[in-house]
Amino acid sequence: MATSIGNNIKRLRTKINLTQDELARKADVKYTTLTKIESGIVKRPSVQIIAQIAKSLSVSIEDILKD
């Protein structure tokens, strides 16, 4: 499941044509944090970070967490 969080973020991000940098700025998350989540280095990002990313992608937290 851990890698699916990063995979889901990447899939949702590319679907709306956002770069990692654009999403990081929009979500007010450090660029390095976002890249580590997407690549699976950070396996359990905080709920706050997931919520910020979900809001920026206009999706629910569940959309990011689902397998």
N, C-alpha and C positions, 0 to 999 in steps of 0.2 A: 504493500500500500504506500510506503514511503515515497518510492519513485513515482507513483501515480500522481501525487500532489504536484510535483514538479512538471510531470508530463502534461497534466491537465492545465496548469497555468500556461505552459508553453503553447499548447494547442489552442486555448481560448485567446491568448495574446496574438498569435499569428492569424487567427481567424478574423480579427478586426484590424489587422495590419499595423500593429504596434511593435516597435522595437523594444528590446529589453530596457534600454535607457529611457524611452518614452514612458513605459509602464512604471518604472522605478520612480520617475519624477511625479507622475500622475498619482501614484499610490503613496507617495512620500515615504518610500522605502529605499535604503541604500542600494545602489546598483550592484555592489558585490554580494549583498544579501540575496537579491533576486536571482543573480546568476548561480549562486550556490544552491538555492532552492530548486531551480530548474534543472540543474545538473545532478541533483541528488546528494550533494555534499551535506547540505542541511536537510535532515530527514524529517524533523519535527518543528517546523516554524511555529511561532507563537500564534495564538488565536487572533491576537490584535493584527499581526502582519497579514494573516490569511484574510481577515475581514477587510483590511485596507485594499488588498489586491482584488478581492472579489468585488468591492464597490467600484473600483477603477475599471474593472472589466464588465461591469453591469451584469454580474451573475450572482447567484447565491453562494454562500460558503459551502453548501452541500455539493454544488457543481464542482468545486475545486477538490473536495475531499473524496468524492465517489471513485470507486475502483473502475 
